[in-house]
């Protein structure tokens, strides 16, 4: 049975594109399993560089994201790291945030056209990633050697003391906080997900610094949010016939291997490493997106840039984005290797000596 | 308490799920064009790609999980809380020192 595919929507797959998608899927999965999100920011432009139309790339990426998040969430739930209640509460408000984000995007598109919309996306990327990523990175670097949280009244602790009805208790996270503080975090996660496709870059730090969950619980719970939002988004895209199942299953083949390895990794390394990896990736991606800004400013006639320079900056932007993901993956695998070696040495020391 | 799988058990399960996973991927790519065309018709056909990724995540996810266990890459068990050891007093026995 031979059916010709609509060449405008579906690309011809080559061996090199299959290998590329599998590897990016694996690395993205590894990072997601470890920090709760990631991979999407490389996969969508990565697919587009293979010739996949933007909407099909976003839809196929989303269709691989939710089963990957589900597998990662189940794995980390077994390790006692997932707060399902917190994940579901956040997912509901994130759903509202996504709708708001989409409306805002449409408004900008109507008023300033595609370049204005792209400029808004890139500027949101740069602003959020520098501010939030910078803080996460600073926090990871100043954590004590044991990877434990710093002492002193944090913002989350102060918010937890405010008794505003309705109060909610999240057992796994070990937090009791008013629902009114969870809603903005979820809303911002959804809005960012609709804008830059990586809601976790706000969701995980929000759960840590505003709600008061640990890095381990926040990154694991983010997988629940990613599953709910990804499933909702996929239903929407699939109903418009935008999912290329071939691309989705190739990426899934790699990411299911990676997400489980990343989840195992969280039990081996110290907790501050999650923040370190997340903060570093966010800052590197911020540089990558900043390089894309002059192109859109030029398109809007706000700046004069040579087309040759724009093309070089475009390529550099994509390469830096890939480097961010690769850097995260290497740190995770390196730390896992070191932790396993240390554990093995410890077990050897503790083993009874038979004479 | 959950039963901990040995490397050998994981290897057997890895081979089983690996074969099932290969069959699923083989079927998808053998009929790649008609499947992609049908799955992208939109409307109620949206259920097809979603059901497929759930199937892939179960079969291939189980393969992946067993593969890491078979390779000896396991999660570190949380340190067990030490319970005070219940020491039984030795029974007093009548001894005869003769």
Interface residues (C-beta under 8 A of the other chain):
Chain A: X1 X2 X3 X4 X5 X6 X9 X10 X13 X63 X64 X66 X67 X68 X70 X71 X75 X78 X79 X80 X231 X234 X235 X238 X239 X240 X241 X242 X243 X244 X245 X246 X248 X249 X252 X253 X256 X257 X260 X261 X263 X264 X267 X268 X336 X339 X340 X343
Chain B: X2 X25 X28 X29 X31 X32 X33 X34 X35 X36 X37 X39 X40 X41 X42 X43 X45 X46 X49 X50 X52 X53 X54 X56 X57 X60 X61 X64 X65 X67 X68 X73 X74 X75 X76 X78
